[in-house]
Amino acid sequence: MSDIQQTSSIGYLSYAGDYSVLNSQTLSGVTQLWQDAFARAMAQHADDNASDTPEHPVAVATDSVTGEPIAGAKTLGKIVEQRQCPVEDKEIVPPEPLFLPIAEFEWDLADKPATPYSASELIEQQRNLEFDSNWVRPTVLNPYDDSVDPGPGPQPRPLFLPIADFEWDLADKPAMPYSAEDMTEQQRHLEFDIGWARPIVLQNLRMAA
């Protein structure tokens, strides 16, 4: 590798404490070292390949009359031809302002006002908000800790039930007694069933069997 080259010219003083200039100089020196090493490696590799392969002279195109190379003339002709191409400047027009109708006073185009909440809906929303703020959020932010021993639970207490033995208002009302006419009618239907309907039905069942 070659020696580290001086990046700054002679007599140039860098700024005191300017680390960006120092870093740039250091990086440029390291880059130059790697470029020099890479160039030497490529040159050595080219020399190794050149010793193995035979050299072929490169044919240079020349003019048949003057004997001068024509590669430069062709390149110059292309440059002149490109310079003579018609180039038109395109004028860029700034965008025109967009015309929009003023709709500040066209209330038909505006959104309809929302229906106000009723008193019951406001009370329900407030209840849900208090439930979320006082119970849900503290429970989520402070999860239950299993390492803590739970305290004593509530003790059983006697269940209060009202005694209904003497509360006759809660019992079924007593049925009304039958009158003499209703009793006579029921007795007549009973005697008809026992004395005439039942024997005929039993006799028919015996004959059918």
C-alpha positions in Angstrom: 0.0 0.0 0.0 1.0 3.5 -0.6 1.6 6.1 2.1 -1.3 8.1 3.5 -1.7 11.1 1.2 -2.2 14.6 2.5 -5.8 15.7 1.7 -5.4 19.3 2.5 -3.2 21.7 0.6 0.0 23.0 2.1 -0.6 26.0 4.4 -4.3 25.2 5.0 -5.3 25.3 8.6 -8.4 23.3 9.6 -10.9 24.8 12.1 -10.2 24.1 15.7 -12.7 21.6 17.1 -14.3 21.0 13.6 -14.7 17.2 13.9 -16.6 17.0 10.6 -13.6 18.3 8.7 -11.3 15.9 10.5 -13.6 13.0 9.9 -13.8 13.9 6.2 -10.1 14.0 5.9 -9.7 10.7 7.8 -12.3 8.9 5.6 -10.8 10.3 2.4 -7.4 9.0 3.4 -8.7 5.6 4.2 -10.7 5.5 1.0 -7.6 6.5 -1.0 -5.7 3.6 0.7 -8.4 1.1 -0.3 -8.5 2.5 -3.9 -4.8 2.2 -4.2 -4.7 -1.4 -2.9 -7.6 -2.4 -5.1 -5.9 -0.8 -8.2 -2.7 -2.6 -7.5 -4.5 -5.9 -7.1 -6.3 -5.4 -10.3 -3.1 -4.5 -12.1 -1.4 -7.6 -10.7 -4.3 -9.8 -11.8 -4.2 -8.2 -15.3 -0.5 -8.9 -15.5 -1.0 -12.6 -14.5 -3.7 -13.0 -17.1 -1.6 -11.2 -19.7 1.2 -13.7 -19.3 -1.1 -16.6 -20.1 -3.2 -15.3 -23.0 -1.6 -14.1 -26.2 -1.9 -10.4 -27.0 -4.2 -9.4 -30.0 -3.6 -5.9 -31.5 -6.8 -3.8 -31.5 -7.7 -2.7 -35.0 -8.2 1.1 -35.2 -10.6 2.4 -37.8 -8.7 4.9 -40.0 -9.6 7.0 -43.1 -8.6 5.3 -46.3 -7.3 8.6 -47.8 -5.6 10.5 -45.0 -5.0 7.5 -42.7 -6.3 9.4 -39.7 -8.5 7.6 -37.1 -12.2 8.3 -37.6 -13.6 7.4 -34.2 -13.1 11.0 -33.0 -14.8 12.4 -36.1 -17.8 10.2 -35.6 -18.1 11.2 -32.0 -17.8 14.9 -33.0 -20.5 14.4 -35.7 -22.9 12.9 -33.2 -22.3 15.8 -30.8 -22.9 18.4 -33.5 -26.0 16.5 -34.7 -27.4 16.5 -31.1 -26.7 20.1 -30.7 -28.6 21.0 -33.9 -31.7 19.1 -32.8 -34.7 21.5 -32.4 -35.4 22.0 -28.7 -38.6 23.8 -27.8 -39.1 25.3 -24.4 -42.3 24.2 -22.8 -44.0 27.0 -20.9 -45.3 25.9 -17.6 -48.5 27.7 -16.7 -49.3 28.1 -13.0 -52.5 26.3 -12.0 -55.6 28.4 -12.2 -57.7 29.0 -9.0 -60.5 26.5 -8.6 -63.9 28.1 -8.7 -66.2 26.8 -5.9 -69.6 28.2 -5.1 -69.9 29.8 -1.7 -72.0 27.5 0.5 -71.8 29.3 3.8 -75.4 30.4 3.6 -76.8 27.4 1.7 -78.0 25.5 4.7 -79.7 22.9 2.5 -76.2 21.6 1.6 -75.1 21.4 5.3 -75.5 18.4 7.5 -78.8 18.2 9.4 -78.4 18.9 13.2 -78.3 15.9 15.3 -81.3 15.1 17.5 -80.6 16.0 21.2 -80.5 13.2 23.7 -83.4 12.8 26.0 -83.2 12.9 29.8 -83.4 9.1 30.1 -80.6 8.7 27.6 -78.4 11.2 29.4 -79.0 9.5 32.7 -78.1 6.1 31.2 -74.9 7.5 29.7 -74.0 9.1 33.0 -74.6 5.8 34.8 -72.4 3.9 32.3 -69.7 6.5 32.6 -69.7 6.3 36.4 -69.6 2.5 36.2 -66.7 2.5 33.8 -64.8 5.1 35.8 -65.4 3.8 39.3 -65.3 0.0 38.7 -64.1 -1.1 35.3 -61.1 1.1 34.9 -59.7 0.5 38.4 -60.2 -3.2 38.0 -58.4 -3.3 34.7 -55.5 -1.0 35.8 -55.1 -2.8 39.2 -55.5 -6.5 38.5 -56.0 -9.0 41.3 -52.9 -10.2 43.0 -52.9 -13.9 43.9 -49.9 -13.6 46.3 -52.0 -11.7 48.8 -54.1 -13.8 51.2 -57.8 -13.0 51.0 -59.5 -11.6 54.1 -62.4 -13.1 55.9 -65.6 -13.2 53.9 -69.0 -12.1 55.1 -70.6 -14.1 57.9 -73.9 -15.8 57.2 -76.9 -14.0 58.7 -80.4 -15.1 59.2 -82.7 -14.6 56.2 -85.7 -12.3 57.0 -88.9 -13.7 55.7 -92.3 -12.2 56.6 -94.6 -14.7 58.5 -97.7 -15.3 56.4 -99.6 -17.7 58.6 -101.9 -15.1 60.0 -101.9 -12.9 56.9 -105.3 -14.0 55.5 -105.1 -11.3 52.9 -102.5 -13.4 51.1 -104.6 -16.6 51.2 -107.3 -17.6 48.7 -110.7 -16.3 49.4 -113.2 -18.9 50.7 -115.7 -20.3 48.2 -119.3 -19.1 48.3 -121.8 -21.9 49.8 -124.3 -23.4 47.4 -127.9 -22.4 47.6 -130.8 -24.8 48.2 -131.8 -24.8 44.5 -128.2 -25.6 43.5 -128.0 -28.5 46.0 -131.4 -30.0 44.7 -130.2 -29.7 41.1 -126.9 -31.5 41.9 -128.7 -34.3 43.7 -131.1 -34.8 40.7 -128.1 -35.1 38.3 -126.4 -37.6 40.7 -129.4 -39.8 41.0 -129.9 -39.8 37.1 -126.3 -40.8 36.6 -126.3 -43.6 39.2 -129.8 -45.0 38.5 -130.0 -44.8 34.7 -126.8 -43.7 32.8 -124.2 -45.8 34.5 -126.1 -49.2 34.2 -126.8 -48.7 30.5 -123.1 -47.8 29.8 -121.9 -50.9 31.8 -124.4 -53.2 29.9 -123.2 -51.9 26.6 -119.6 -52.5 27.5 -120.5 -56.1 28.6 -122.2 -56.8 25.3 -119.4 -55.3 23.3 -116.8 -57.4 25.1 
